[in-house]
Amino acid sequence: MKNIKKLFHFGLLLFLGNMLYAGVEVQNNLITYTAPKDALQNTDFSVKVRVPGGKWQDLAEHSIKVDEVKDNGHNVQNASMSYFDFSGEVEVSVTFNHGLINTSRIRPLSYGIKHDVNGNTLTFKLNKPSNLSIEVNGDIMHNLHLFANPISTYVPDKKDKKLIYFGPGIHNIPDGKLMVPSGSTVYVDGGAIIMGKIRIENVQNVKVFGSGMVDQSIKGGISIANSKNVEVEGLFSTQCFTGGSDNVTIRNVKVISYFGWGDGMNVISSTNVLIDRSFNRNSDDCTTVYGTRGGFKGGCVNITMQNSTLWADVGHPILIGTHGSTPNPEILENLTYKNIDILDHKERQLDYQGCMSLNAGDSNLIRNVKFENIRIEDFRQGQLVNIRVFFNSKYCTSPGRGVENVLFKDITYNGVNAGTSIIAGYDSNRKVKDVVFENLTINGVVIYDDMPNKPKWFKTSDMANFFVGEHVEGIIFSKTK
């Protein structure tokens, strides 16, 4: 009898296991959203999506603004944005409504998304969530931003008194600010547009979910200030700010700005912040880590950005360290950036160049920083790295104290536009030290101290087009694979 029971239990487990496995194999699900009646649309593209063999579903093509800096000014251009949620596999069709597609690309290029072109239509398949730029005929200012989101596991319970629910439609927020109370959940449906800021201030245990939008006319669309235990996931906005906060997770949030000072995701005086799967196209720095600034006080510890895509139409993709407190010096430490695609960097001012920029000012000490698996495409204007202890009289009240213990691992750059990168300390007491470049690869060539074809009288940094100035020590270029 015991043997029969064992066989029965084994058979049941095997059956359930096979059912679960089969479910994973065939689970192609798709959710699309209709744009509200008065939502601004762009007719440059027509976008459709379907599960393989299913009926094509039309997507809304939202009109969004991006920033083209030209003649020293901000020139706003109208691009497109569409989105949907899915699991499994889907097929996507994008029709360009202004003529034939002569050239096309889907970025990030590292995704290797193959596509077919027939006249004015390109088609491709997706089998995992992706935040993409689809560019036709070399035009990056009128491109299609396509956000293929995962299907959320959160199902809003409209009877929950702590739920703030925004269904399909345009929602005008009184006084332009939604002040989110402690312990509550905000859900923004994929067909919803919020006309007002989402403010998470002086609260704790807050969640903001959904596939919807904070309207792009709203500057500073999402802000987290002096709060604890906060999750924000899935939304589109101009900016998503974090200041004076602890235990914050920002996941699959898309921020696109077009105005001056349009930083995407500033992190100021905060601890334990995770930014995951974000898409940042911004009219200033895409993401920053600062000390004391704007009423927030203290350094930053344990900040991670991962699995994200950065596009700086102005300024830096990544900037660390400019602002702090000269009277009470601070530390910015344990900072991690991994698995990131940098699509663009455009900055004319030499002081503000650098895809990965560590600029210690205001008596800040920057230490224990790791960049890993960063893929940099051929940006328009700037530097790969800029590591300095500096005094910028425009923004700082003192030079920084130093930059130390920094690892750049598996960084790749393919392009021709990068200017000379700069690594420089300030004086004998304010140094840049212990910086390792492991498997730095530029146009397919690994840069390391014993690399072949390097003249003996060259510095290894010369092979990378890096200028290493005074008050710098412990710079290593190594190859481990």
Summary of the structure (lengths in Angstrom):
residues: 481
radius of gyration: 23.9
end to end distance: 57.7
largest distance: 86.1
contacts: 1705
relative contact order: 0.07
helix: 7%
strand: 54%
